[in-house]
Amino acid sequence: LRGRSMIIARTVDSITDGIKQLKNAVSFDPDFAPAHSALVDGYVLAYSYTGLSLDDAAMLAAPHAERALELAPNAPESLAAKGRVLSVFDGNDTAAIEYFKRAIDINPNFANAYRYLGLAQSSLLQVENAKNSFDTAQRLDPLAAVIFANLYRTNWDREDLDAMRALGQELTRLNPDSIFARRITGGTLRESGNFTAAHRVFKDNEALFNASKGQLANLYYQIGRRDLAATNGDAYIKALLAFREGDKEAAADIMRNAGSMHKSAIYRWLGDIDAAYALIKQDIARRNLLSDETEIAARGQTFDVFYTEILSTKNDPAAQIYRDRLRKRFDDHTPADYRLRDTFYAGAMWHMLNGNTSKALEWLDALIDAGHVAPEIDFEPLFDPIRESADFQERLEHIEENAVRKRAAIDMQLADPNPDWVMPEN
């Protein structure tokens, strides 16, 4: 119990110490299945929070999942542990879902099984299914901060900014010192266009919990502070930075072990359409993305446009499925129906893909009017047909003006930081 309570605190020290406690429990009683299943959670969290590599975490976690199932094959915790290994380390969310559902059948009050089910469904872009699973998990465990975070990301995928904001406010009321309260609040502020307030929240979270580093890197990248983005950016951010600097070889090398979706985007920008297509087909097969249950998720819709373009270039029948989804999202709606930066940008890309310049500019105007930025527009090939036009150049100037304003405000914060903020080295 002590080890499990420590790992769910989700700090580097608590996860490390919790794993030690759980390993001690296994050493004391090698046949205690709950300790083995808890260690699987520990290594998943170590991968997510402590810098443990995916391969090392998988190697450490898998034997404990198998041992837990061997000792207690019908225990919900054992089934969930096996599902976690399949989902997180093997990338087989479809198989993982079956284990989570079996765990729920045995114990319908197992909140974590519903949460894990929601995570797997979210990975498969089953957005509404994921929300239903997370809603059930929260009903069963209403104070779990991590479930607030899961619902936040799902409501982001659903384009529900009001629900995102409400989750942050409620979690802040219940647990103002939660690592997740600041992540949700800062993320909602960023998606609302208020980068200055978001930056302050993220910096506070970094100071208190050594957290939100990835959120900070993403924010710095968007406003053009590439020096700061490079410090804690993930592989995708670092590859984008290398690409912008003209080092295509470094960009490809950085993405060597990355996931198919982000890797395919980088290869597309590098001009290697065959490699991008192979990765897209791999991702579609792995996540069953042609399923009727698959939806467009706000966080990934720009990739849906990428996929449609490449699949169309290769005359792949799957392109029509993607086109039908995007047509419903962007042709049947106007920018006034949406509020998020990624949606405005994806809408502009979609209309450029279909040769509708005037519509593309309308969606870019919505992005600009909402105060958003679009760093990839500088090299996005879909905009090349109008890149030199006066209309497009005017939009680029306005987008840069938005970035300059946000950058100046954040530079002012960094020039006069809170005493406990972690500051970049000069």
C-alpha positions as CSV (number, residue, x, y, z in Angstrom):
1,L,0.0,0.0,0.0
2,R,2.8,2.4,0.8
3,G,4.6,1.7,-2.5
4,R,1.4,2.2,-4.5
5,S,0.5,5.4,-2.7
6,M,4.0,6.7,-3.4
7,I,4.0,6.1,-7.1
8,I,0.7,7.7,-7.8
9,A,2.1,11.0,-6.3
10,R,3.8,11.2,-9.7
11,T,7.0,13.0,-8.8
12,V,10.4,11.6,-9.7
13,D,11.3,10.9,-6.1
14,S,8.0,9.4,-5.1
15,I,7.9,7.1,-8.1
16,T,11.5,6.0,-7.5
17,D,10.9,5.4,-3.8
18,G,7.6,3.7,-4.5
19,I,9.2,1.2,-6.9
20,K,11.7,0.4,-4.2
21,Q,9.0,-0.3,-1.7
22,L,7.1,-2.5,-4.2
23,K,10.3,-4.4,-5.1
24,N,10.9,-5.0,-1.4
25,A,7.3,-6.4,-1.1
26,V,8.0,-8.8,-4.0
27,S,11.3,-9.9,-2.4
28,F,9.4,-10.5,0.9
29,D,6.6,-12.4,-0.8
30,P,7.3,-13.4,-4.5
31,D,3.8,-14.9,-4.8
32,F,2.0,-11.7,-3.8
33,A,0.2,-10.8,-7.1
34,P,-0.9,-7.2,-6.2
35,A,2.7,-6.2,-5.7
36,H,3.6,-7.4,-9.2
37,S,0.7,-5.6,-10.8
38,A,1.5,-2.4,-8.9
39,L,5.1,-2.6,-10.2
40,V,3.7,-2.5,-13.7
41,D,2.1,0.8,-12.9
42,G,5.3,1.9,-11.3
43,Y,7.4,1.3,-14.4
44,V,4.7,2.9,-16.6
45,L,4.9,6.1,-14.5
46,A,8.7,5.9,-14.4
47,Y,8.7,6.0,-18.2
48,S,6.3,8.9,-18.2
49,Y,7.8,11.0,-15.4
50,T,11.4,10.0,-14.5
51,G,13.2,9.7,-17.9
52,L,13.3,5.9,-17.9
53,S,13.4,4.8,-21.5
54,L,10.5,3.0,-23.1
55,D,12.5,-0.1,-23.8
56,D,13.9,-0.3,-20.3
57,A,10.5,0.3,-18.7
58,A,9.0,-2.4,-20.9
59,M,11.7,-4.9,-20.0
60,L,11.2,-4.2,-16.3
61,A,7.4,-4.2,-16.4
62,A,6.5,-7.1,-18.7
63,P,7.7,-9.9,-16.3
64,H,5.7,-8.5,-13.5
65,A,2.5,-8.4,-15.6
66,E,3.0,-12.0,-16.6
67,R,3.7,-13.1,-13.0
68,A,0.7,-11.3,-11.7
69,L,-1.5,-13.1,-14.3
70,E,0.1,-16.4,-13.4
71,L,-0.5,-16.0,-9.7
72,A,-4.0,-14.4,-10.0
73,P,-5.4,-14.9,-13.5
74,N,-8.8,-13.6,-12.6
75,A,-7.8,-10.7,-10.5
76,P,-8.9,-7.3,-12.0
77,E,-5.5,-5.8,-11.1
78,S,-3.6,-8.6,-12.9
79,L,-5.7,-8.2,-16.0
80,A,-5.3,-4.4,-15.9
81,A,-1.5,-4.8,-15.6
82,K,-1.4,-7.0,-18.7
83,G,-3.5,-4.4,-20.5
84,R,-1.1,-1.6,-19.5
85,V,1.9,-3.5,-20.9
86,L,0.0,-4.1,-24.2
87,S,-1.1,-0.5,-24.4
88,V,1.9,1.5,-23.3
89,F,4.8,-0.7,-24.3
90,D,3.5,-2.9,-27.2
91,G,1.3,-0.2,-28.7
92,N,-1.5,-2.7,-29.0
93,D,-4.5,-0.8,-27.6
94,T,-7.0,-3.0,-29.3
95,A,-5.8,-6.1,-27.4
96,A,-5.4,-4.0,-24.2
97,I,-9.0,-2.9,-24.3
98,E,-10.1,-6.5,-24.0
99,Y,-8.1,-7.0,-20.8
100,F,-9.5,-3.8,-19.3
101,K,-13.0,-4.9,-20.2
102,R,-12.4,-8.2,-18.5
103,A,-11.2,-6.5,-15.4
104,I,-14.3,-4.3,-15.4
105,D,-16.6,-7.3,-15.8
106,I,-15.1,-8.9,-12.7
107,N,-15.1,-5.6,-10.7
108,P,-17.5,-3.0,-12.1
109,N,-16.2,-0.5,-9.4
110,F,-12.6,-0.7,-10.5
111,A,-12.0,3.0,-11.4
112,N,-8.5,2.5,-12.7
113,A,-9.7,-0.1,-15.2
114,Y,-12.1,2.4,-16.6
115,R,-9.3,5.0,-16.7
116,Y,-6.9,2.7,-18.5
117,L,-9.8,1.8,-20.9
118,G,-10.3,5.5,-21.6
119,L,-6.6,6.0,-22.3
120,A,-6.6,3.1,-24.8
121,Q,-9.7,4.3,-26.5
122,S,-8.2,7.8,-26.7
123,S,-5.1,6.4,-28.4
124,L,-7.4,4.8,-31.0
125,L,-9.2,8.2,-31.5
126,Q,-12.4,6.8,-30.0
127,V,-13.1,10.2,-28.4
128,E,-16.6,9.7,-27.2
129,N,-15.9,6.2,-25.9
130,A,-12.9,7.6,-24.0
131,K,-15.0,10.3,-22.5
132,N,-17.6,7.8,-21.3
133,S,-14.9,5.7,-19.7
134,F,-13.3,8.6,-18.0
135,D,-16.7,9.9,-16.8
136,T,-17.3,6.5,-15.2
137,A,-13.8,6.5,-13.6
138,Q,-14.5,9.9,-12.1
139,R,-17.9,8.8,-10.7
140,L,-16.1,5.9,-9.0
141,D,-13.1,8.0,-7.8
142,P,-14.3,11.6,-7.8
143,L,-11.2,13.0,-6.1
144,A,-8.5,11.4,-8.3
145,A,-6.6,14.3,-9.9
146,V,-5.2,12.2,-12.7
147,I,-8.8,11.5,-14.0
148,F,-9.4,15.3,-14.2
149,A,-6.3,15.4,-16.4
150,N,-7.6,12.6,-18.6
151,L,-11.0,14.3,-19.0
152,Y,-9.2,17.6,-19.8
153,R,-7.4,16.0,-22.7
154,T,-10.5,14.3,-23.9
155,N,-12.5,17.5,-23.8
156,W,-9.7,19.1,-25.7
157,D,-10.2,16.5,-28.3
158,R,-13.9,17.3,-28.3
159,E,-13.2,21.0,-28.8
160,D,-14.9,21.8,-25.5
161,L,-13.0,24.7,-24.1
162,D,-15.6,25.4,-21.4
163,A,-15.4,21.9,-20.0
164,M,-11.6,22.1,-20.0
165,R,-11.7,25.3,-18.0
166,A,-14.3,23.9,-15.6
167,L,-12.2,20.9,-14.9
168,G,-9.2,23.1,-14.0
169,Q,-11.3,25.3,-11.7
170,E,-12.9,22.3,-9.9
171,L,-9.6,20.5,-9.4
172,T,-8.0,23.8,-8.2
173,R,-10.8,24.1,-5.7
174,L,-10.5,20.5,-4.5
175,N,-6.7,20.3,-4.5
176,P,-5.0,23.7,-5.3
177,D,-1.5,22.2,-4.9
178,S,-2.1,19.4,-7.4
179,I,0.4,19.0,-10.2
180,F,-2.5,18.3,-12.5
181,A,-4.5,21.4,-11.5
182,R,-1.8,23.6,-12.9
183,R,-1.3,21.5,-16.0
184,I,-5.0,21.7,-16.8
185,T,-5.3,25.4,-15.9
186,G,-2.2,26.3,-17.9
187,G,-3.1,24.2,-20.9
188,T,-6.6,25.8,-21.0
189,L,-5.1,29.2,-20.9
190,R,-2.7,28.4,-23.7
191,E,-5.5,27.0,-25.9
192,S,-7.5,30.1,-25.2
193,G,-4.6,32.2,-26.5
194,N,-3.5,33.5,-23.1
195,F,0.1,32.5,-23.3
196,T,1.3,34.9,-20.7
197,A,-0.9,33.5,-17.9
198,A,-0.3,30.0,-19.1
199,H,3.5,30.6,-18.9
200,R,3.2,31.7,-15.3
201,V,1.2,28.7,-14.3
202,F,3.6,26.3,-16.0
203,K,6.7,27.9,-14.4
204,D,5.0,27.6,-11.0
205,N,4.4,23.9,-11.7
206,E,8.0,23.5,-12.8
207,A,9.2,25.1,-9.6
208,L,6.9,23.1,-7.3
209,F,7.0,19.7,-8.9
210,N,9.7,19.7,-11.6
211,A,6.7,19.4,-14.0
212,S,5.2,21.0,-17.1
213,K,8.6,21.1,-18.8
214,G,7.1,19.7,-22.0
215,Q,4.3,22.3,-21.9
216,L,6.8,25.1,-21.5
217,A,8.9,23.8,-24.4
218,N,5.8,23.7,-26.6
219,L,4.8,27.2,-25.6
220,Y,8.4,28.5,-26.2
221,Y,8.4,26.9,-29.6
222,Q,5.1,28.5,-30.6
223,I,6.3,32.0,-29.8
224,G,9.7,31.6,-31.4
225,R,11.9,31.2,-28.3
226,R,13.6,28.3,-29.9
227,D,16.6,28.5,-27.6
228,L,14.3,27.7,-24.6
229,A,12.2,25.2,-26.5
230,A,15.3,23.1,-27.2
231,T,16.0,22.6,-23.5
232,N,13.1,20.4,-22.6
233,G,11.4,19.7,-25.9
234,D,10.4,16.2,-26.9
235,A,11.7,14.5,-30.0
236,Y,9.1,16.1,-32.2
237,I,9.9,19.7,-31.0
238,K,13.7,19.0,-31.3
239,A,13.2,17.6,-34.8
240,L,11.2,20.7,-35.8
241,L,13.9,22.9,-34.5
242,A,16.6,21.0,-36.4
243,F,14.5,21.2,-39.6
244,R,14.0,24.9,-39.2
245,E,17.7,25.3,-38.9
246,G,18.2,23.4,-42.2
247,D,19.7,20.3,-40.6
248,K,17.5,17.7,-42.3
249,E,19.8,14.8,-41.3
250,A,19.6,15.7,-37.6
251,A,15.8,16.0,-37.9
252,A,15.5,12.5,-39.3
253,D,17.9,11.1,-36.8
254,I,16.1,12.7,-33.8
255,M,12.8,11.0,-35.0
256,R,14.4,7.6,-35.5
257,N,12.7,6.0,-32.5
258,A,9.6,8.3,-32.4
259,G,6.0,7.3,-32.9
260,S,4.7,6.8,-36.4
261,M,2.4,9.8,-36.4
262,H,4.9,12.5,-35.5
263,K,7.7,10.7,-37.5
264,S,5.5,10.7,-40.6
265,A,5.0,14.5,-40.4
266,I,8.7,15.1,-40.2
267,Y,9.4,12.8,-43.1
268,R,6.7,14.6,-45.1
269,W,8.4,17.9,-44.5
270,L,11.7,16.4,-45.4
271,G,10.2,15.4,-48.7
272,D,10.4,11.6,-48.2
273,I,6.9,10.8,-49.2
274,D,7.5,7.1,-49.5
275,A,8.8,6.9,-45.9
276,A,5.9,9.1,-44.7
277,Y,3.4,6.8,-46.4
278,A,4.9,3.7,-44.9
279,L,4.6,5.2,-41.5
280,I,1.1,6.3,-42.0
281,K,0.0,2.9,-43.2
282,Q,1.7,1.4,-40.1
283,D,-0.1,3.8,-37.8
284,I,-3.5,3.2,-39.4
285,A,-3.1,-0.6,-39.1
286,R,-1.8,-0.4,-35.5
287,R,-4.6,1.9,-34.2
288,N,-7.3,0.6,-36.5
289,L,-7.9,4.2,-37.7
290,L,-10.3,3.2,-40.5
291,S,-12.8,1.9,-37.9
292,D,-16.3,3.5,-37.7
293,E,-15.5,4.3,-34.1
294,T,-12.6,6.5,-35.0
295,E,-13.2,10.2,-34.8
296,I,-11.3,13.4,-35.5
297,A,-9.6,14.5,-32.3
298,A,-8.8,18.2,-32.0
299,R,-5.2,17.5,-30.8
300,G,-4.4,15.5,-33.9
301,Q,-6.4,17.0,-36.7
302,T,-3.5,18.6,-38.5
303,F,-2.1,15.0,-38.9
304,D,-5.4,13.9,-40.4
305,V,-4.8,16.5,-43.1
306,F,-1.3,15.2,-43.6
307,Y,-2.5,11.6,-43.8
308,T,-5.2,12.6,-46.3
309,E,-2.7,14.3,-48.6
310,I,-0.2,11.5,-48.5
311,L,-2.8,8.8,-49.0
312,S,-4.3,10.7,-51.9
313,T,-0.9,11.1,-53.5
314,K,-0.5,7.3,-53.3
315,N,-4.1,6.7,-54.6
316,D,-4.8,4.8,-51.4
317,P,-8.5,4.0,-50.9
318,A,-8.2,5.0,-47.2
319,A,-7.8,8.6,-48.4
320,Q,-11.6,8.7,-49.1
321,I,-12.4,7.8,-45.5
322,Y,-10.2,10.6,-44.2
323,R,-11.7,13.0,-46.7
324,D,-15.2,12.2,-45.6
325,R,-14.3,12.9,-42.0
326,L,-12.6,16.2,-42.8
327,R,-15.4,17.3,-45.1
328,K,-17.9,16.9,-42.2
329,R,-15.6,18.9,-39.9
330,F,-14.6,21.7,-42.2
331,D,-16.9,21.9,-45.2
332,D,-20.1,21.6,-43.1
333,H,-18.9,24.2,-40.5
334,T,-17.4,27.7,-40.5
335,P,-14.6,29.0,-38.3
336,A,-17.3,30.6,-36.0
337,D,-18.2,27.0,-34.9
338,Y,-14.7,26.5,-33.4
339,R,-12.4,28.1,-30.9
340,L,-9.0,26.2,-30.9
341,R,-5.9,27.2,-32.7
342,D,-5.3,23.7,-34.2
343,T,-8.8,23.6,-35.6
344,F,-8.4,27.0,-37.4
345,Y,-5.0,25.9,-38.7
346,A,-6.2,22.5,-39.8
347,G,-9.2,24.1,-41.5
348,A,-6.9,26.3,-43.5
349,M,-4.7,23.4,-44.5
350,W,-7.8,21.3,-45.5
351,H,-9.0,24.0,-47.8
352,M,-5.5,24.5,-49.3
353,L,-5.4,20.7,-50.0
354,N,-8.6,21.2,-52.0
355,G,-7.4,24.3,-53.8
356,N,-9.9,26.7,-52.1
357,T,-7.7,29.6,-51.3
358,S,-10.4,32.0,-50.2
359,K,-11.7,29.5,-47.6
360,A,-8.2,28.8,-46.4
361,L,-7.6,32.5,-45.8
362,E,-10.9,32.7,-43.8
363,W,-9.7,30.0,-41.5
364,L,-6.3,31.8,-41.1
365,D,-8.2,35.0,-40.3
366,A,-10.0,33.3,-37.5
367,L,-6.7,32.0,-36.1
368,I,-5.2,35.5,-36.2
369,D,-8.3,37.2,-34.7
370,A,-8.2,34.8,-31.8
371,G,-4.6,35.9,-31.1
372,H,-3.1,32.6,-32.1
373,V,0.2,31.7,-33.7
374,A,1.2,29.1,-36.3
375,P,5.0,28.4,-36.4
376,E,4.8,25.6,-39.0
377,I,3.1,27.8,-41.6
378,D,6.6,29.1,-42.5
379,F,7.4,25.8,-44.2
380,E,4.1,24.0,-44.7
381,P,4.1,23.0,-48.4
382,L,0.3,23.2,-48.7
383,F,0.5,27.0,-48.5
384,D,3.3,27.2,-51.2
385,P,0.8,28.0,-54.1
386,I,-0.1,31.3,-52.4
387,R,3.1,31.9,-50.4
388,E,4.2,34.9,-52.4
389,S,0.8,36.4,-52.7
390,A,0.1,39.7,-51.0
391,D,-2.9,38.2,-49.2
392,F,-0.9,35.4,-47.7
393,Q,2.0,37.6,-46.8
394,E,-0.3,39.9,-45.0
395,R,-1.6,36.9,-42.9
396,L,2.0,35.9,-42.1
397,E,2.7,39.4,-40.8
398,H,-0.3,39.3,-38.5
399,I,0.6,35.8,-37.2
400,E,4.1,37.1,-36.5
401,E,2.7,40.1,-34.7
402,N,0.7,37.8,-32.5
403,A,3.9,35.8,-31.8
404,V,5.9,39.0,-31.1
405,R,3.3,40.2,-28.5
406,K,3.3,36.9,-26.7
407,R,7.1,36.6,-26.8
408,A,7.5,40.1,-25.4
409,A,5.2,39.5,-22.5
410,I,6.9,36.2,-21.6
411,D,10.3,37.7,-21.9
412,M,9.2,40.3,-19.4
413,Q,8.2,37.5,-17.0
414,L,11.5,35.8,-17.5
415,A,13.3,39.2,-16.8
416,D,11.5,39.5,-13.5
417,P,10.9,35.9,-12.4
418,N,9.3,34.6,-9.3
419,P,12.1,33.7,-6.8
420,D,11.5,30.0,-7.0
421,W,11.3,29.7,-10.8
422,V,13.9,27.5,-12.5
423,M,15.7,29.8,-14.9
424,P,17.5,28.8,-18.1
425,E,21.3,29.1,-18.1
426,N,22.8,31.9,-20.1
